[in-house]
Every structure is written in C-alpha cells, then in structure tokens.
C-alpha cells in the first residue's frame, strides 16, 4: 500500500515505525543511483583512486613488477574551494518590524546576539563541513540538535548520503519530512 508523502505522522499511531521505515525506504531508493558516484568522488578526494565504487573495497594488489602511483590532485582543489567559500564570516541582519525606536533597538540587539553566539556555537566548523560536502558531492547539510548533557545547541555537517528528504517535494519549501541517518560511534 503506497503511503502519501504528505500524510501526517503521529507518534501515538501504532503503525508509526512502519510508516517511517516505508518513507525512508522510498527516499533511499530514489537516491540509490547517486551513491556510487558519491562514493567514487569521496574516494578520489581521500586519495583512493583504485577503490571499486560499487563495493567500496580497495582494488586487488598490483601484479608483480607493476606499481600503481597516484598523485592526489583532488584534495587540494576541494580544500581551496571550501576555504574560499568560508573565508568570510557570515553577515547578520535583523530587520525591525516597525520604525519606532524600541523595535529598531531590539533588531540591533538581535544582530549583536547573533554575532556573539556565532563563534562558540560551532557554526563555523559546521559551515566548513557542509561546504566541504557541497564541493565534493554537490550538497551539504547542517543539522542543529540539543545536547541534553551539556545543555547547549550542537551544529553538525552531513553529506548528501546521510539526509533523505521528502522525495515527492518539488522545492525545499515543500518538504514535509526528512530522515537523517548517521553511524553512531561505538
């Protein structure tokens, strides 16, 4: 039974896990053809030009008397492009909702607050990571979550192979759900 991509999911629904799993499976299937290309691109940046893109395994050893020399020209290009994209600190602008002095002062305070929180929030690191993924694979994402232990917001960059948006959406504004996957450390 096909699931409507615009169907509202409710955690109290007994079929919630199945619905999420089905949506994830459909989104993963829609991106399947891109996985090999992304794996190959990342392998080249990592200097592993002899990796099989379909399995991710290294190539067989070179026959006796044959040497496989590689010179990684991809990594410096990716590093340079990412650095150029992130070399300037983002500018912040908060617009007041009116022209009275109270609202203008509140907007200015909002700008100062954003500048103050920029450095310790980890945005610079996450922005660099998202730009790195964008240069390597064409798309990078920043995810914001709450660290309950440290009582602060955490920003982390993810590549396109970790993010599965609503596959039926025509634009980012139409996305009604997204699944974020990543490997947990052991």
C-alpha positions in Angstrom: 0.0 0.0 0.0 1.6 3.3 -1.1 2.0 6.0 1.6 1.1 9.5 0.7 4.2 11.7 1.1 2.0 14.5 2.7 0.5 12.2 5.3 0.9 13.5 8.8 2.7 11.1 11.1 1.7 10.9 14.8 3.9 9.2 17.4 0.9 7.7 19.1 -0.1 5.8 15.9 0.8 2.1 16.3 2.0 1.9 12.7 4.3 4.9 13.2 7.6 2.9 12.8 6.3 1.1 9.7 5.3 4.4 8.1 8.7 6.0 8.8 10.5 2.9 7.6 8.5 2.9 4.3 9.1 6.6 3.7 12.9 6.1 4.4 13.0 3.1 2.0 11.3 5.0 -0.8 13.6 8.0 -0.2 16.7 5.8 -0.2 15.6 4.0 -3.4 15.1 7.4 -5.1 18.8 8.3 -4.3 20.3 4.8 -4.9 21.8 5.7 -8.3 23.8 8.6 -6.8 25.5 6.5 -4.0 28.1 5.0 -6.3 29.0 8.5 -7.8 29.3 10.0 -4.3 31.4 7.1 -3.0 33.8 7.5 -6.0 34.1 11.3 -5.6 34.9 11.0 -1.9 37.4 8.2 -2.6 39.2 10.4 -5.1 39.4 13.2 -2.6 40.7 10.8 0.0 43.4 9.7 -2.4 42.0 6.2 -3.0 41.8 6.2 -6.8 41.7 2.4 -7.0 38.6 1.8 -5.0 35.7 -0.1 -6.5 32.8 2.4 -6.5 30.1 -0.2 -6.2 31.5 -2.1 -3.2 33.8 0.5 -1.6 36.5 -2.1 -1.4 40.1 -1.4 -2.5 41.4 -2.9 -5.7 43.5 -6.0 -5.9 47.2 -5.7 -5.4 49.1 -4.6 -8.4 50.8 -7.5 -10.3 54.5 -8.1 -9.6 56.6 -5.5 -11.4 53.8 -3.0 -11.7 53.5 0.0 -9.5 50.3 2.0 -9.0 51.4 5.5 -8.3 48.8 8.1 -7.6 49.1 11.8 -7.1 46.0 13.3 -5.3 45.1 16.5 -7.2 41.5 16.4 -5.9 42.2 17.1 -2.2 44.0 20.5 -2.7 41.3 21.6 -5.1 38.5 20.7 -2.7 40.3 22.3 0.2 40.9 25.5 -1.7 37.3 25.8 -2.9 36.0 25.1 0.5 38.3 27.7 2.1 37.2 30.3 -0.5 33.5 29.6 0.3 34.0 30.0 4.0 36.7 32.7 4.2 34.3 35.5 5.1 32.3 35.5 8.3 28.6 35.5 7.6 26.9 38.8 8.0 23.8 39.1 10.2 20.9 41.4 9.6 17.8 41.5 11.8 15.0 43.7 10.4 12.8 45.6 12.7 9.1 45.1 12.3 8.5 48.9 12.5 10.2 52.2 12.6 9.8 53.1 16.3 12.9 53.2 18.4 12.0 50.2 20.5 11.8 47.9 17.6 14.9 49.3 15.9 16.8 48.8 19.2 15.5 45.2 19.5 16.7 44.5 16.0 20.1 45.9 16.7 20.3 43.8 19.9 19.4 40.7 17.8 22.3 41.4 15.4 24.7 41.7 18.3 23.4 38.5 19.9 23.9 36.6 16.6 27.5 37.9 16.3 28.1 37.0 20.0 26.8 33.4 19.5 28.5 32.8 16.2 31.9 31.7 17.4 31.1 29.4 20.4 28.1 27.7 18.6 30.3 25.7 16.3 28.6 27.3 13.2 32.0 28.0 11.6 33.0 24.3 11.8 29.6 23.1 10.6 29.6 25.6 7.8 33.0 24.4 6.7 31.9 20.8 6.8 28.7 21.5 4.8 30.7 23.4 2.2 33.3 20.6 2.0 30.5 18.1 1.3 29.0 20.5 -1.2 32.3 20.8 -3.1 32.9 17.0 -3.1 29.3 15.7 -3.7 27.2 18.8 -4.7 25.2 19.1 -1.5 26.0 19.6 2.2 23.7 20.0 5.2 23.8 21.5 8.7 21.8 19.8 11.4 21.0 21.5 14.7 20.3 19.4 17.8 20.1 19.9 21.5 22.8 18.3 23.7 20.9 17.5 26.9 24.1 16.7 28.8 25.9 19.9 28.0 22.7 22.0 27.9 23.5 23.6 24.6 22.8 23.5 20.9 25.0 21.4 18.6 25.6 22.0 15.0 27.0 19.2 12.7 27.6 18.9 9.0 26.3 16.0 7.0 26.8 14.8 3.4 24.0 14.0 0.9 24.2 10.3 1.7 23.0 10.9 5.3 20.0 13.0 4.5 16.8 11.7 3.0 14.3 14.4 2.3 10.7 14.1 1.1 11.2 12.5 -2.3 8.0 14.0 -3.7 8.7 17.6 -2.9 9.3 20.0 -5.8 11.2 22.6 -3.7 12.8 22.8 -0.3 9.8 24.7 0.9 7.5 21.8 0.1 9.5 19.2 2.1 7.2 17.8 4.8 9.6 15.3 6.4 13.3 14.4 6.4 15.2 11.4 7.7 18.7 11.9 9.0 20.9 8.9 9.3 24.4 8.6 10.6 26.6 6.0 12.2 26.9 6.1 16.0 30.3 5.8 17.5 30.9 2.6 19.3 
